[in-house]
Amino acid sequence: MKTNELTGSALDWAVAKCEKLYVSTDMLIGGWGAFVDYSDEYCNVHYQPSTHWGWAGAIIERERISLIGESGERWIAEWGWIKMVGDTPLIAAMRAYVASKFGNEIEIPEELIEEV
């Protein structure tokens, strides 16, 4: 799948892969989700950096991803030579982060493709 088209759980899953987290998929009310294991006791947490600043903010700061708001509903994220757009600052920034690690395309689990 093209990195600049990733959204929702597909984007969250790709970010977890970039962070080298153990990530799995599971069915939620309303669709599939990305889950990561954050403890020694196998405690899965619904991972959503594309919508939650708590997860994405640390990545944006650490990676020094620049965010620029344009007129309308579009945001641009820049990381070095990589430039990605999104409807929200987090979507744009996480797309840029994934592109920095995997390039313009990434294979994601089949069940997450339906959501995009």
N, C-alpha and C positions, 0 to 999 in steps of 0.2 A: 504494500500500500504506500502511496506517496505521503511523505512526511507532512507536506503542506495541506493535506486533507484530513489528518488525524483529529478526532474530537472525542469527547466523552471517555468511556472506559478504554477504548483503543489507545487514546493518547496517554491516559493514566498508566496503562500496562507498559507502554513504550518507555515512559519516564522511569518506572520501577526497574526496567531492564538496564537503563542508563545508570541508575544508582546502584546496580548490582545487588538488588534486593531479591529475595525469594518471592516470586509473584505467581499467583494462581488466579484462575477465573472461577466465578460462581454465579448462579442465577439469583437475582434480587427481584424484589417487587418492581416491575417496570423494565426489567432487562438484565443484562449481564453486568458484572462489576469486576474490578481488579482488586485483589486482596494481597497484602504482604504480611509476612510473619515478623513481628517485632519483639518476640521474647523467646526465652529458652523453653517455655512451656507451650509452644505452638499456639499462639494467640493471634489469629488472623484479624487484620484491621482493614476495613474498606479504604483503599488508597485513592485519593482524588486530588492530585496536585493541579489538575486543570481547572479546578473550581475553588480550591482552598489555599489561601495565602499562607497558612501555617506550614504546609509542606512546600509549596512553590517558592515562598519568600526566601527560604534558606538557600535554595538552588540558585535563584536569581542573584542573590547577593554574592554567594561563593563564586559563581561563574561570571559575575559582572556582566549580566545580560542587560542591555539598555532597552528601555521601553519608551515609545513615542506614540502619543495619541494623535490621531488625525481627525479631521472634521467628520462628523457622522459617527458610525459605530465601529470603525476599524482601528486596530492597534498594530504597530510595527515593533517587532523585537529584533535587536541586532546583537550578534555575538561574533566579534571579529568580522570576517567576510560574509557570514551567514545573515540573511535577512528573511524573516518570516512574518506573515500577517495573521491576524485572528480577530474574531468578534469581541474578545476580551483581552486584557493584558496578559492574563495567565495562559490562555490558549496560545497566543503569539509567542510568549516566552518559552513555554514547554515545547512547542514545535521547534523553536530555534535550538533548544537544548538537545532534543532528540536528533535533529539534523547534524549537530556538532559531533555526535557519537556514532550515528549510523548512516549518515548521508541522506540522499533524497528519497530513499525507499527503505521500508522495514517490513519484515514478515511478522504478522500478528496472528494470534489464534483465530481460527475460523469463526468461532462464536461471537467474537467482537467485531468482525467485519460487517455483520448485518446491521449493527447499530449506527455505523457511520453514514 
